[in-house]
Amino acid sequence: MRSAAANPAAWPAMPPGAGPEATVPGGPPGTAHAAGGITLGVEEEFVLLDPSAGAAVLAGPDLARMLDGEPGIQPELMRYQVETATRVCTSLEEVGRELIRLRRLAAGAAVRLGCRLVASGIAPYHSPGLAAVTGQPRYRELARQYGPLAAQAGRTCGCHVHVGVPSRDLGVQVLARLRPTSPPTSSGCSGESGTNRGRVLRLAAVALYQL
C-alpha cells in the first residue's frame, strides 16, 4: 500500500460503476448516484438559541420529545444541542432531501419552543456548563468521569459525513487515494473563529485526530 500511495500510477483501478461518474441506469443525465453498494449518511449538530439575546436555551430534550417517533432527531450531550441524522442513503439527491426534511422538522419544533435552531460550532454566549448536561445515562457518566472537561468539549457542534463501501478492498483503495492529500495524523480537520461571551476572537481552532 505504501508503494501504491507513493506512485499513483500503481494504484489499482476502481471497480466498474464506483467512480465519480457512476449513475443508476435510466437515471436523468447529471444525477449523481452511489453505485456498487456505496451508502451515505450525514449527522448534523445544532445549538438552540434565544432569538433575542442569543443565549443557549436548554430545550434539546423537549424538542426531541415533541418529535417523538422521528428517529432522525435526538438530544445531544448538552441540553441546548440537538443532533439530526439522515437514514442510510444511496444517492446524493436522497441525502439532500433527508437533510432538508430534518432541518425543517427541527427548526419548526424549535420555533414552537420559543428558540431558534442554529448551525454554529459553539453557542456564541455563555453556556451553563455541567448543569446543562443531558440526563441520559451515558452523558451523565461522561460528566462524572471528566467533569468540567466534558462540558467544555461537549459544547462544540459538528457535521459528520459517513460513507459505507461494499468491501474492504474498495475501502483500502479509497484510503490510498486520500493519503497524499491528507495530514499524516488526521482523519478530521476543522477551523473556525471562536467567540467568548459574544466577542469574535479572530482565532482559528484546529482539531486533528489520530487515523
Buried (B, 14 or more C-beta within 10 A) or exposed (E): EEEBBEEEEEEEEBBEBBEEEBBBEEEEEEEBBBBBBBBBBBBBBBBBBBEEEBBBBBBBBBBBEBBEEBEBBBBBBBBBBBBBBBEEBBBEBBBEEBBEBBBEBBEBBBEEBEBBBBEBBBBBBEBBBBEBBBEBEEBEEBBEEBEEEBBBEBBBBEEEEEEEBBEEEBEBBBBBBEBEEBEEEEEEEEEEEBBEEEEEEEEEEEEEEEE
